[in-house]
Amino acid sequence: MKVYPTSNIRNVVLLGHAGTGKTTLAETMLFESGSKKRRGSVVKRSTSSDYHEIEHEKGKSVFSTMLNLDWRGNKINLIDTPGTADYVGEVVGALRVADTAIVTLNAEYGIEVGTERYWQYTQKYNIPSLLIVNKPDSSQAKFQQSVDMAKERFGRGVVVVQYPYSEGEDFHAIIDVLKMTMYEFPKDGGKPDKLPIPDSHKAQAELLHNELVESVAENDEVLLDVYFEQGMLTESQMREGLQQGLLNRDIFPLFCCCAERNMGTGRVMGFIGNVTPNPLEANPPRTTEGKEVKLKTEGDPLMFVFKDSSESHVGDLLYFKVYGGTPSPGMDLLNHSTGNTVRLSSLYLVNGPKRNEIAKVNTGDIGAAVKLKDTNVNDILHIKGEDIDIEPIHFPEPIIRTAIKLRREGEEDKLGTALHQLQREDPSLQVEHSQELKQVIIHGQGEEHLAVIEYALRNRYNLEFDFVQPRIPYRETITKAVRAHYKHKKQSGGAGQFAQVSLLIEPLREHMPEHSDLKVRDTQEIDLDWGGKLIFRNCIVGGVIDNRFMPAILKGIMEKMENGPLSECRVRDVRVSVYDGSMHSVDSNDAAFRTAGLMAFKQGFMEAAPKLMEPIYTIEVTVPADYMGDVMSDISTRRGQILGMDSEGSIQKIKAQVPLEELDHYATRLKSITQGSAGYMRTFSHYGEVPRDIQQGVIQQTEAQQLL
């Protein structure tokens, strides 16, 4: 296989809302470049990306797919990504190693919610971006509306490079205002004829051409001076200005193409080869401290793993980008995360389902390897003796969860192994083996994401199970102070057990008052693993309880706090003062004081007006303006509190706080009421008090389970 120098490599990621035609665009690029002799079809399940069985079933991209092609001596690494928000984990990994992003828009709808979200990631990673308005042949195509929406949302940097001569069924030609040429295509697409711009479009083309030149000039002082002096820029000056504007994210060129009919893709690939940055010119990766990591073609090998894919008959196929040197098979490198040595065996160039073995991978290029022991996404491979740090991929927080209940006993280990492997392949999946809730809970990015996990567990691992409602991790606390006493006395022949303790149990608040009848001898502030605090104080005077028994009393209290008195949920935010008690010179021991502490705490807690607390999440819903009222109304029915609203063009953002109990199926409901056009993200905020009727229901349910 041909190995390309770094200067001739372009790493491009395809982004866009579902249905904008990314997979078809990628397929057409492969065909137009000669990498494929026959153009595949999503409908016929014959595309180079979307080759997994589950993608065939769903008729859409589920995984990011690595493709590559040669266009006039330049190697274009093309990463096709899913457009459905449920698979966003596949997108952020691809974005992390791309040097340029192509954002596809559907000419019918313009900027959609998915586009908005992915654009934010291009901003986060500072990736040069260009836009393509696809499907101008649709009967409902509105090219100018798409342009207006893009400028409204993404700013003045959006500049038109191409626009359709006509839209809808009559679409057959594209006017290029950079080249000032009209490309007229044959009926079946392919190589166009280059024609003069018709008189009817000259005024519009010249206006857009001038806007493009002015945008290029105003972002570079030298070019601006040239433009003022000469009133124009040469082709090389335009290329230079466009590239710098792209790198600075000052300019976002907008193209037009019809991927389905192979009209316009060649021009886009030409722009990628001539203008977009190669890896050495691109904005470099950064360390966790924000420092730039300069790529060095002559340096020692440096590889960053960004994707893990399990392939049949191969095992884990780990995709990497080379940030330095030239890795080759047989090299021994250090895994920065584990400190272990990893030997590179075979290296591959991947094109969809095809893998071709290669002798080396140059700096800036993307490859894949197998049999890299204990190597995962975000791992860095380098030579021994170097201390390399690269900012890891930060995957989005999940928005949906479900519990797994096995149908067959004895398969717990098998389930654990399967989930561990799936989480390696998809770090946006989170797996929780909750001892607190006594459930295995998986957290994902949406119903479709969970469906993909379900498919893998059933078909790859032959597991039989059900998805069941996950329990809520409630917390218990108290609302008033009480004093509790308990005497533990047990005699069963031989040495007995005796312990008596008196506790003051109080709700923990800031600036708590002291009690005149208590003298604090020692205080322990314990940050609880499940959130909140326990303040444990020794207020014993006169030696009625030895200090050596205090740890046992604390142990008993903690034991009850892990399995709360009210509903068997964990207790938080209390202050407990041991202020009195008694002991026996022979029968008192740690076990007796542990029991006395536990029982005193349990009795006192139930007398202290206990209450349940529930997890509250802050959510941010991104929704088209037309559905804003419906979304806000639905949030209100979920005991949600609206915190604020913001608008960015036609896209609205609603921020609210909603209990976790009301969010378990919210992603599905949100899609339903907005026809799939909205999305949301959530983060844990705090614990809030549960309404009395819900608290009573939880207590009754707990009591019923205890009777089983």
C-alpha positions as CSV (number, residue, x, y, z in Angstrom):
1,M,0.0,0.0,0.0
2,K,1.2,3.5,-0.8
3,V,2.4,5.5,2.2
4,Y,1.8,9.3,1.9
5,P,4.0,12.0,3.3
6,T,2.4,14.1,6.0
7,S,2.0,17.1,3.7
8,N,-0.3,15.1,1.5
9,I,-2.6,13.8,4.2
10,R,-6.0,15.3,5.0
11,N,-8.0,14.0,8.0
12,V,-11.7,14.9,7.6
13,V,-14.7,14.1,9.7
14,L,-18.3,14.1,8.3
15,L,-20.8,15.6,10.7
16,G,-24.5,16.4,10.6
17,H,-28.0,15.7,11.8
18,A,-29.5,12.3,10.9
19,G,-30.8,12.3,7.3
20,T,-28.4,14.9,5.9
21,G,-26.7,12.3,3.6
22,K,-23.3,11.9,5.2
23,T,-23.0,8.2,4.3
24,T,-24.1,8.8,0.7
25,L,-21.7,11.7,0.4
26,A,-18.8,9.5,1.6
27,E,-19.8,6.8,-0.8
28,T,-19.9,9.2,-3.7
29,M,-16.5,10.6,-2.8
30,L,-15.0,7.1,-2.8
31,F,-16.6,6.4,-6.2
32,E,-15.7,9.7,-7.7
33,S,-12.0,9.3,-6.6
34,G,-11.8,5.9,-8.2
35,S,-11.5,4.0,-4.8
36,K,-14.7,2.1,-5.7
37,K,-15.8,1.0,-9.1
38,R,-19.4,0.9,-8.2
39,R,-21.2,3.4,-6.0
40,G,-23.0,1.7,-3.1
41,S,-26.4,2.6,-1.7
42,V,-27.8,2.9,1.9
43,V,-31.1,1.3,0.7
44,K,-29.3,-1.6,-0.9
45,R,-27.0,-2.0,2.1
46,S,-23.9,-1.8,-0.1
47,T,-22.0,1.3,1.2
48,S,-18.5,1.1,2.5
49,S,-19.6,2.6,5.8
50,D,-22.7,1.3,7.6
51,Y,-21.5,-2.2,7.0
52,H,-22.4,-3.7,10.4
53,E,-25.5,-5.9,10.6
54,I,-27.3,-3.6,13.0
55,E,-26.7,-0.7,10.7
56,H,-28.4,-2.6,7.9
57,E,-31.3,-3.3,10.2
58,K,-31.7,0.3,11.3
59,G,-30.9,1.8,7.9
60,K,-28.6,4.4,9.4
61,S,-25.1,4.9,10.8
62,V,-24.5,3.5,14.3
63,F,-20.7,3.5,14.4
64,S,-18.1,5.9,13.0
65,T,-16.4,4.4,10.0
66,M,-12.8,5.0,8.8
67,L,-12.5,5.5,5.0
68,N,-9.7,6.7,2.8
69,L,-9.3,7.8,-0.8
70,D,-6.7,9.4,-3.1
71,W,-7.7,12.6,-4.8
72,R,-5.0,13.9,-7.1
73,G,-2.1,12.8,-5.0
74,N,-3.6,13.6,-1.6
75,K,-4.8,11.0,0.8
76,I,-8.1,11.9,2.4
77,N,-8.9,10.0,5.5
78,L,-12.7,10.4,5.8
79,I,-14.5,9.5,9.0
80,D,-18.2,9.0,8.5
81,T,-20.1,9.5,11.7
82,P,-23.7,8.8,12.9
83,G,-26.2,11.7,12.9
84,T,-28.4,10.3,15.7
85,A,-27.6,11.8,19.1
86,D,-27.8,8.4,20.7
87,Y,-24.4,7.6,19.1
88,V,-22.6,10.8,20.0
89,G,-19.8,8.8,21.6
90,E,-18.8,7.7,18.1
91,V,-18.7,11.3,16.9
92,V,-16.6,12.8,19.6
93,G,-13.8,10.2,19.2
94,A,-13.7,11.0,15.5
95,L,-13.7,14.7,16.1
96,R,-10.7,14.4,18.4
97,V,-8.4,13.2,15.6
98,A,-9.8,15.2,12.6
99,D,-8.1,18.2,11.2
100,T,-11.1,19.5,9.3
101,A,-14.9,19.0,9.7
102,I,-17.5,18.9,7.0
103,V,-20.9,19.7,8.4
104,T,-23.7,18.6,6.1
105,L,-27.1,20.3,6.0
106,N,-30.3,19.1,4.5
107,A,-31.5,21.7,2.1
108,E,-35.1,21.1,3.3
109,Y,-34.4,21.8,7.0
110,G,-31.1,23.8,7.3
111,I,-29.7,23.9,10.8
112,E,-31.2,21.1,12.9
113,V,-30.6,20.1,16.6
114,G,-28.0,17.5,15.8
115,T,-26.1,20.0,13.6
116,E,-26.2,22.5,16.5
117,R,-24.7,19.9,18.9
118,Y,-21.9,18.8,16.6
119,W,-21.0,22.4,15.8
120,Q,-20.4,23.0,19.5
121,Y,-17.9,20.1,19.4
122,T,-16.0,21.7,16.5
123,Q,-15.8,24.8,18.6
124,K,-14.5,22.8,21.6
125,Y,-11.8,21.1,19.6
126,N,-11.0,24.2,17.5
127,I,-11.5,22.3,14.2
128,P,-11.6,24.2,10.8
129,S,-15.0,23.6,9.4
130,L,-16.8,23.9,6.1
131,L,-20.5,23.4,5.3
132,I,-22.2,21.5,2.6
133,V,-25.9,22.0,1.8
134,N,-27.0,18.6,0.4
135,K,-30.1,17.4,-1.3
136,P,-30.8,20.6,-3.4
137,D,-32.8,18.4,-5.7
138,S,-35.5,17.8,-3.1
139,S,-38.9,19.2,-3.9
140,Q,-38.8,21.1,-0.6
141,A,-35.3,22.4,-0.9
142,K,-34.7,25.9,0.4
143,F,-31.0,26.6,-0.1
144,Q,-31.1,30.3,0.8
145,Q,-33.0,29.5,4.0
146,S,-30.3,27.1,4.9
147,V,-27.7,29.8,4.3
148,D,-29.6,32.3,6.3
149,M,-29.9,29.9,9.2
150,A,-26.2,29.0,9.1
151,K,-25.2,32.7,9.2
152,E,-27.7,33.4,12.0
153,R,-26.3,30.5,14.1
154,F,-22.7,30.3,13.2
155,G,-22.0,34.0,12.4
156,R,-20.6,36.1,9.6
157,G,-17.9,33.7,9.0
158,V,-20.3,31.5,6.9
159,V,-19.5,32.5,3.3
160,V,-21.1,31.0,0.2
161,V,-18.7,29.4,-2.2
162,Q,-21.4,27.7,-4.3
163,Y,-25.1,27.9,-4.8
164,P,-27.5,25.9,-7.0
165,Y,-28.5,27.3,-10.4
166,S,-32.0,25.9,-9.7
167,E,-33.5,23.8,-7.0
168,G,-35.9,20.8,-6.8
169,E,-36.4,18.5,-9.8
170,D,-34.7,21.0,-12.1
171,F,-31.5,20.9,-10.2
172,H,-28.6,20.1,-12.6
173,A,-26.0,22.9,-12.2
174,I,-23.9,24.6,-9.5
175,I,-22.6,28.1,-9.7
176,D,-19.1,28.4,-8.0
177,V,-18.4,32.0,-6.9
178,L,-14.8,31.3,-6.0
179,K,-14.0,30.0,-9.5
180,M,-16.7,32.1,-11.1
181,T,-17.8,29.2,-13.1
182,M,-21.0,27.2,-13.6
183,Y,-20.7,23.4,-13.4
184,E,-23.4,21.7,-15.4
185,F,-23.8,18.0,-14.7
186,P,-25.1,15.1,-16.9
187,K,-28.4,13.6,-15.9
188,D,-26.7,10.8,-14.0
189,G,-24.1,13.0,-12.4
190,G,-20.3,12.7,-12.7
191,K,-17.9,15.0,-14.5
192,P,-19.5,18.4,-15.2
193,D,-19.1,20.8,-18.1
194,K,-17.5,24.1,-17.1
195,L,-19.6,26.9,-18.5
196,P,-19.8,30.7,-18.1
197,I,-22.2,32.0,-15.5
198,P,-25.5,32.8,-17.3
199,D,-26.4,36.5,-17.5
200,S,-29.4,35.9,-15.2
201,H,-27.1,34.9,-12.4
202,K,-24.1,37.2,-13.0
203,A,-25.2,39.9,-10.6
204,Q,-25.8,37.5,-7.8
205,A,-22.6,35.6,-8.5
206,E,-20.5,38.7,-8.5
207,L,-22.2,39.9,-5.2
208,L,-21.3,36.6,-3.5
209,H,-17.8,36.6,-5.0
210,N,-17.2,40.0,-3.6
211,E,-18.5,38.9,-0.2
212,L,-16.2,35.9,-0.3
213,V,-13.1,38.0,-1.2
214,E,-13.9,40.6,1.4
215,S,-14.3,37.9,4.1
216,V,-10.9,36.5,3.2
217,A,-9.2,39.9,3.1
218,E,-10.6,41.2,6.3
219,N,-9.2,38.4,8.3
220,D,-5.6,39.1,7.2
221,E,-4.1,42.5,7.4
222,V,-1.6,41.9,4.6
223,L,-4.3,40.7,2.3
224,L,-6.6,43.5,3.3
225,D,-3.9,46.0,2.2
226,V,-3.6,44.2,-1.1
227,Y,-7.3,44.2,-1.6
228,F,-7.6,47.9,-0.9
229,E,-4.7,48.7,-3.3
230,Q,-5.7,46.3,-6.1
231,G,-9.4,45.7,-5.6
232,M,-8.9,42.0,-6.0
233,L,-6.9,39.0,-4.7
234,T,-5.0,36.4,-6.8
235,E,-5.9,32.7,-6.7
236,S,-2.9,31.9,-4.5
237,Q,-3.8,34.8,-2.2
238,M,-7.3,33.5,-1.9
239,R,-6.1,30.0,-1.1
240,E,-3.7,31.4,1.5
241,G,-6.4,33.6,3.1
242,L,-9.0,30.8,3.1
243,Q,-6.7,28.4,4.8
244,Q,-5.7,30.9,7.5
245,G,-9.4,31.9,8.0
246,L,-10.3,28.2,8.3
247,L,-7.6,27.5,10.9
248,N,-8.7,30.5,12.9
249,R,-12.3,29.6,12.5
250,D,-13.0,33.0,11.1
251,I,-14.3,31.6,7.8
252,F,-16.7,28.7,7.2
253,P,-17.0,28.1,3.4
254,L,-20.4,26.8,2.3
255,F,-20.7,24.5,-0.7
256,C,-23.6,22.9,-2.5
257,C,-23.8,19.3,-3.8
258,C,-26.2,16.5,-4.5
259,A,-24.5,13.4,-3.1
260,E,-27.2,11.0,-4.2
261,R,-26.8,12.0,-7.9
262,N,-23.0,12.6,-7.7
263,M,-23.1,16.3,-8.4
264,G,-20.5,18.5,-6.8
265,T,-18.4,16.1,-4.8
266,G,-15.3,16.4,-6.9
267,R,-15.2,20.1,-6.3
268,V,-15.4,19.6,-2.6
269,M,-12.5,17.1,-2.7
270,G,-10.5,19.5,-4.7
271,F,-11.0,22.2,-2.0
272,I,-10.0,19.7,0.7
273,G,-6.8,18.9,-1.2
274,N,-5.9,22.5,-2.0
275,V,-7.1,24.5,1.0
276,T,-7.8,22.5,4.1
277,P,-4.8,21.9,6.4
278,N,-2.6,18.9,6.5
279,P,-1.7,17.5,10.0
280,L,1.4,19.7,10.3
281,E,-0.6,22.9,9.4
282,A,-3.7,22.0,11.5
283,N,-4.4,23.2,15.0
284,P,-2.4,20.8,17.2
285,P,-3.6,18.7,20.0
286,R,-3.1,20.0,23.5
287,T,-2.0,18.6,26.9
288,T,-4.3,18.5,29.9
289,E,-2.7,21.8,30.9
290,G,-3.6,23.4,27.5
291,K,-0.1,23.4,26.0
292,E,0.3,22.6,22.3
293,V,1.7,19.2,21.3
294,K,3.8,19.8,18.1
295,L,3.8,17.1,15.5
296,K,7.3,15.9,14.6
297,T,7.8,13.8,11.5
298,E,11.4,13.0,12.4
299,G,10.7,12.5,16.1
300,D,10.1,9.3,18.1
301,P,6.8,7.4,17.6
302,L,3.8,8.9,19.4
303,M,0.4,7.4,18.9
304,F,-3.0,8.3,20.4
305,V,-5.8,5.6,20.5
306,F,-9.2,7.1,19.7
307,K,-11.4,4.1,18.9
308,D,-11.9,0.4,19.8
309,S,-13.9,-1.8,17.5
310,S,-14.4,-5.5,17.9
311,E,-14.2,-7.3,14.6
312,S,-15.0,-10.9,13.9
313,H,-12.0,-13.2,13.5
314,V,-9.7,-10.3,14.5
315,G,-10.7,-9.2,18.0
316,D,-10.1,-5.6,19.2
317,L,-9.1,-3.4,16.3
318,L,-7.6,-0.2,17.9
319,Y,-7.6,2.9,15.8
320,F,-4.9,5.5,16.3
321,K,-3.5,8.7,15.0
322,V,0.2,9.3,14.8
323,Y,1.3,12.5,16.4
324,G,5.0,11.9,15.9
325,G,7.5,9.7,14.2
326,T,6.7,6.7,12.0
327,P,5.5,3.6,13.9
328,S,6.1,0.2,12.2
329,P,5.4,-3.4,13.1
330,G,7.9,-4.9,15.7
331,M,8.3,-1.7,17.7
332,D,8.1,-1.8,21.5
333,L,6.3,1.3,22.9
334,L,5.3,2.3,26.4
335,N,1.6,2.6,27.3
336,H,1.5,5.9,29.1
337,S,-1.7,4.9,31.1
338,T,-0.5,1.5,32.3
339,G,3.3,1.8,32.3
340,N,3.4,-1.5,30.4
341,T,5.3,-2.2,27.2
342,V,3.2,-2.9,24.1
343,R,4.6,-4.5,21.0
344,L,3.2,-3.3,17.6
345,S,2.4,-6.4,15.6
346,S,0.5,-5.8,12.3
347,L,-0.6,-2.3,11.3
348,Y,-3.5,-1.7,9.0
349,L,-5.0,0.8,6.7
350,V,-8.8,0.5,7.1
351,N,-11.4,1.3,4.5
352,G,-14.8,0.4,5.9
353,P,-14.9,-3.4,6.3
354,K,-11.6,-3.8,4.4
355,R,-8.2,-3.9,6.1
356,N,-4.9,-3.7,4.3
357,E,-1.6,-4.4,6.1
358,I,1.0,-1.7,5.8
359,A,4.6,-1.4,6.7
360,K,4.5,2.0,8.5
361,V,2.2,4.8,9.4
362,N,3.5,8.4,8.9
363,T,3.0,11.3,11.3
364,G,-0.5,12.7,11.0
365,D,-1.9,9.6,9.4
366,I,-4.6,7.3,10.9
367,G,-4.2,3.5,11.2
368,A,-5.3,0.5,13.2
369,A,-3.6,-2.3,15.1
370,V,-4.6,-5.5,16.7
371,K,-3.3,-7.4,19.8
372,L,-2.3,-4.3,21.7
373,K,-2.6,-5.8,25.2
374,D,-4.4,-3.8,27.9
375,T,-4.7,-0.8,25.5
376,N,-7.8,1.3,25.5
377,V,-9.3,4.5,24.0
378,N,-7.4,7.6,25.2
379,D,-4.2,5.6,25.7
380,I,-0.9,7.2,24.5
381,L,1.9,5.0,23.1
382,H,5.5,6.4,23.1
383,I,9.1,5.3,23.6
384,K,10.4,4.7,27.1
385,G,11.9,7.6,28.9
386,E,9.5,10.3,27.6
387,D,6.7,11.9,29.6
388,I,3.9,12.6,27.1
389,D,0.6,14.1,27.9
390,I,-2.3,14.6,25.5
391,E,-5.8,15.8,26.5
392,P,-8.1,12.8,26.5
393,I,-11.4,12.5,24.7
394,H,-14.2,13.6,27.1
395,F,-17.3,11.6,26.4
396,P,-20.7,13.1,27.1
397,E,-22.6,12.2,30.2
398,P,-25.4,9.7,29.7
399,I,-29.1,10.7,29.6
400,I,-30.9,7.4,30.0
401,R,-30.5,4.3,32.2
402,T,-31.9,0.9,32.5
403,A,-31.3,-2.2,34.8
404,I,-30.5,-5.6,33.5
405,K,-32.1,-8.7,35.0
406,L,-30.7,-12.1,33.8
407,R,-33.2,-14.8,33.0
408,R,-30.6,-17.6,33.7
409,E,-28.8,-18.0,37.0
410,G,-25.1,-18.2,37.1
411,E,-24.4,-15.9,34.2
412,E,-23.4,-12.9,36.3
413,D,-19.7,-13.2,35.4
414,K,-20.5,-13.6,31.7
415,L,-22.6,-10.5,31.8
416,G,-19.8,-8.6,33.6
417,T,-17.3,-9.6,31.0
418,A,-19.6,-8.7,28.1
419,L,-20.4,-5.2,29.6
420,H,-16.7,-4.6,30.2
421,Q,-15.9,-5.3,26.6
422,L,-18.8,-3.2,25.3
423,Q,-17.7,-0.3,27.5
424,R,-14.1,-0.6,26.1
425,E,-15.5,-0.3,22.6
426,D,-17.9,2.5,23.6
427,P,-16.8,4.8,26.4
428,S,-20.0,6.8,26.2
429,L,-21.6,3.7,27.8
430,Q,-21.4,3.6,31.6
431,V,-21.9,0.4,33.6
432,E,-22.8,0.5,37.3
433,H,-22.8,-2.6,39.5
434,S,-24.8,-1.0,42.3
435,Q,-24.5,-2.7,45.6
436,E,-26.7,0.0,47.0
437,L,-29.6,-0.7,44.6
438,K,-28.7,-4.4,44.1
439,Q,-28.9,-3.9,40.3
440,V,-26.6,-3.8,37.3
441,I,-27.5,-0.5,35.6
442,I,-26.3,0.7,32.2
443,H,-26.3,4.3,31.4
444,G,-26.5,5.4,27.7
445,Q,-27.2,8.3,25.3
446,G,-30.8,7.3,24.4
447,E,-33.2,4.5,23.7
448,E,-31.4,3.6,20.4
449,H,-28.1,3.5,22.2
450,L,-29.5,1.0,24.7
451,A,-31.0,-1.0,21.9
452,V,-27.6,-1.4,20.3
453,I,-26.2,-2.6,23.6
454,E,-29.1,-5.0,24.0
455,Y,-28.5,-6.3,20.4
456,A,-24.8,-7.0,21.2
457,L,-25.5,-8.7,24.5
458,R,-28.1,-11.0,22.9
459,N,-26.3,-11.8,19.6
460,R,-22.6,-11.5,20.5
461,Y,-22.7,-12.9,24.0
462,N,-25.8,-15.1,23.9
463,L,-27.3,-13.7,27.1
464,E,-31.0,-13.9,27.9
465,F,-32.2,-11.0,30.0
466,D,-34.7,-8.2,30.5
467,F,-34.4,-4.5,30.8
468,V,-36.2,-3.5,34.0
469,Q,-36.9,-0.2,35.7
470,P,-33.8,0.9,37.6
471,R,-34.3,1.9,41.2
472,I,-33.8,5.4,42.4
473,P,-30.8,6.1,44.7
474,Y,-32.8,8.0,47.4
475,R,-31.2,9.4,50.4
476,E,-32.5,9.6,54.0
477,T,-32.0,12.4,56.4
478,I,-33.7,14.0,59.4
479,T,-35.4,17.3,60.1
480,K,-35.2,17.7,63.9
481,A,-32.9,16.9,66.8
482,V,-33.6,14.0,69.1
483,R,-31.9,12.2,72.0
484,A,-31.8,8.4,71.8
485,H,-30.8,5.8,74.4
486,Y,-30.2,2.1,74.0
487,K,-29.0,-0.6,76.3
488,H,-27.6,-3.8,74.8
489,K,-27.5,-6.6,77.3
490,K,-27.0,-10.2,76.4
491,Q,-26.2,-13.2,78.6
492,S,-26.0,-16.7,77.1
493,G,-23.6,-18.5,79.3
494,G,-20.0,-17.5,79.9
495,A,-19.0,-14.0,79.0
496,G,-22.0,-11.8,78.1
497,Q,-22.4,-8.5,76.2
498,F,-23.2,-5.2,77.7
499,A,-23.2,-1.7,76.2
500,Q,-25.3,1.4,76.8
501,V,-25.1,4.6,74.7
502,S,-26.9,7.9,74.6
503,L,-26.9,9.8,71.3
504,L,-27.9,13.3,70.3
505,I,-28.9,13.0,66.6
506,E,-29.3,16.3,64.6
507,P,-29.8,17.4,61.0
508,L,-26.5,18.7,59.7
509,R,-26.6,22.4,58.9
510,E,-24.1,25.3,58.6
511,H,-23.3,27.2,61.8
512,M,-24.9,24.7,64.1
513,P,-25.3,25.8,67.7
514,E,-23.5,24.1,70.6
515,H,-25.3,22.6,73.5
516,S,-24.5,23.9,77.0
517,D,-24.8,20.4,78.5
518,L,-22.3,18.8,76.1
519,K,-18.5,19.0,76.2
520,V,-17.0,18.0,72.9
521,R,-13.7,16.0,73.3
522,D,-13.2,14.9,69.8
523,T,-14.9,15.5,66.4
524,Q,-14.7,13.4,63.2
525,E,-15.9,14.9,59.9
526,I,-16.6,12.1,57.5
527,D,-17.3,12.7,53.8
528,L,-19.6,9.9,52.8
529,D,-19.0,7.8,49.7
530,W,-22.6,8.4,48.6
531,G,-22.6,12.1,49.2
532,G,-23.2,14.3,52.2
533,K,-21.4,14.2,55.5
534,L,-21.5,12.6,59.0
535,I,-20.2,14.6,61.9
536,F,-19.4,12.2,64.8
537,R,-18.5,13.7,68.2
538,N,-17.2,12.2,71.4
539,C,-18.9,14.1,74.2
540,I,-18.2,11.5,77.0
541,V,-17.2,12.9,80.3
542,G,-16.2,11.0,83.5
543,G,-15.0,7.9,81.5
544,V,-18.4,6.3,81.5
545,I,-17.4,4.8,78.0
546,D,-13.8,4.2,77.2
547,N,-12.4,5.9,74.1
548,R,-11.5,2.5,72.7
549,F,-15.2,1.8,72.2
550,M,-15.8,4.9,70.1
551,P,-14.8,3.3,66.8
552,A,-17.2,0.5,67.4
553,I,-20.1,2.9,68.1
554,L,-19.2,4.8,64.9
555,K,-19.1,1.5,63.0
556,G,-22.6,0.6,64.1
557,I,-23.9,4.0,63.1
558,M,-22.3,3.8,59.7
559,E,-23.7,0.3,59.2
560,K,-27.2,1.6,59.7
561,M,-26.5,4.7,57.6
562,E,-25.7,2.4,54.6
563,N,-29.0,0.7,55.0
564,G,-31.3,3.5,56.3
565,P,-34.0,3.0,58.9
566,L,-36.7,4.6,56.7
567,S,-36.5,2.9,53.4
568,E,-33.2,1.0,53.4
569,C,-31.7,3.9,51.4
570,R,-28.4,5.6,52.5
571,V,-28.4,8.3,55.2
572,R,-26.6,11.6,54.8
573,D,-26.1,14.9,56.5
574,V,-26.4,14.2,60.2
575,R,-24.5,15.1,63.3
576,V,-24.3,12.5,66.0
577,S,-22.9,13.2,69.5
578,V,-22.2,10.4,71.9
579,Y,-22.8,12.1,75.3
580,D,-23.5,9.3,77.8
581,G,-23.7,5.6,78.4
582,S,-22.2,2.9,80.6
583,M,-20.0,-0.2,80.3
584,H,-19.2,-3.4,82.1
585,S,-15.6,-4.3,83.1
586,V,-16.0,-7.8,81.8
587,D,-19.0,-8.0,79.4
588,S,-18.4,-4.8,77.3
589,N,-16.6,-5.2,74.0
590,D,-16.6,-3.8,70.5
591,A,-19.4,-6.0,69.3
592,A,-21.7,-4.9,72.1
593,F,-21.0,-1.2,71.5
594,R,-21.4,-1.6,67.7
595,T,-24.9,-3.1,68.3
596,A,-25.8,-0.4,70.8
597,G,-24.7,2.4,68.5
598,L,-26.6,0.9,65.6
599,M,-29.9,0.5,67.6
600,A,-29.7,3.8,69.3
601,F,-29.2,5.5,65.9
602,K,-32.0,3.6,64.3
603,Q,-34.5,4.4,67.1
604,G,-33.5,8.1,67.2
605,F,-33.5,8.5,63.5
606,M,-37.2,7.3,63.2
607,E,-38.2,9.9,65.9
608,A,-36.3,12.7,64.2
609,A,-38.9,13.4,61.5
610,P,-37.0,11.5,58.8
611,K,-37.5,12.4,55.2
612,L,-36.4,11.1,51.8
613,M,-34.3,13.0,49.4
614,E,-34.1,12.3,45.6
615,P,-31.5,13.1,43.0
616,I,-32.2,16.3,41.1
617,Y,-30.6,16.8,37.6
618,T,-30.1,20.0,35.7
619,I,-31.2,19.4,32.1
620,E,-30.6,21.5,29.0
621,V,-33.0,20.9,26.2
622,T,-32.2,22.0,22.6
623,V,-35.4,22.3,20.6
624,P,-36.8,24.2,17.6
625,A,-38.9,27.2,18.5
626,D,-42.1,25.5,17.2
627,Y,-42.0,22.9,20.0
628,M,-40.9,25.1,22.8
629,G,-44.3,25.3,24.5
630,D,-44.9,21.6,24.3
631,V,-41.5,20.9,25.9
632,M,-41.9,23.4,28.7
633,S,-45.4,22.0,29.5
634,D,-44.0,18.4,29.6
635,I,-41.2,19.5,31.9
636,S,-43.8,20.9,34.3
637,T,-45.7,17.6,34.4
638,R,-42.4,16.0,35.5
639,R,-42.1,18.1,38.6
640,G,-39.5,20.1,36.8
641,Q,-38.5,23.7,37.5
642,I,-37.6,26.0,34.6
643,L,-34.4,27.9,35.3
644,G,-34.1,29.9,32.1
645,M,-34.3,30.0,28.4
646,D,-32.0,31.2,25.6
647,S,-32.3,31.3,21.9
648,E,-29.7,30.9,19.1
649,G,-31.5,31.7,15.9
650,S,-34.4,29.3,15.5
651,I,-33.0,26.9,18.1
652,Q,-34.2,27.3,21.7
653,K,-32.4,26.2,24.8
654,I,-34.4,25.4,27.9
655,K,-32.6,24.9,31.2
656,A,-34.5,23.2,34.0
657,Q,-34.1,21.0,37.1
658,V,-36.0,17.7,37.1
659,P,-36.0,14.7,39.5
660,L,-34.2,11.6,38.2
661,E,-37.3,9.5,38.7
662,E,-39.0,11.7,36.0
663,L,-36.1,11.4,33.5
664,D,-35.8,7.6,33.0
665,H,-37.9,7.7,29.7
666,Y,-37.6,11.4,29.0
667,A,-35.4,11.0,26.0
668,T,-38.1,8.9,24.3
669,R,-40.9,11.3,25.3
670,L,-38.9,14.3,24.0
671,K,-38.4,12.7,20.6
672,S,-42.1,11.9,20.5
673,I,-43.4,15.4,21.2
674,T,-40.8,17.1,18.9
675,Q,-40.9,14.6,16.0
676,G,-37.3,13.7,16.8
677,S,-36.0,17.3,16.4
678,A,-35.0,17.9,20.0
679,G,-32.2,16.7,22.2
680,Y,-31.1,17.1,25.8
681,M,-28.1,16.7,28.1
682,R,-28.2,16.3,31.9
683,T,-25.9,16.6,34.8
684,F,-26.4,15.8,38.5
685,S,-27.2,18.9,40.5
686,H,-28.2,18.0,44.1
687,Y,-30.6,16.1,46.3
688,G,-34.0,17.6,47.0
689,E,-36.9,16.6,49.3
690,V,-39.3,14.0,48.0
691,P,-43.0,15.0,48.1
692,R,-44.9,13.3,50.9
693,D,-47.1,11.1,48.7
694,I,-44.0,9.7,46.9
695,Q,-42.1,9.2,50.1
696,Q,-45.0,7.2,51.5
697,G,-45.2,5.0,48.4
698,V,-41.4,4.3,48.7
699,I,-41.8,3.3,52.3
700,Q,-44.8,1.1,51.6
701,Q,-42.9,-0.6,48.8
702,T,-39.9,-1.2,51.1
703,E,-42.1,-2.7,53.8
704,A,-43.8,-5.0,51.2
705,Q,-40.4,-6.3,50.0
706,Q,-39.3,-7.0,53.6
707,L,-42.2,-9.3,54.0
708,L,-41.3,-11.4,50.9
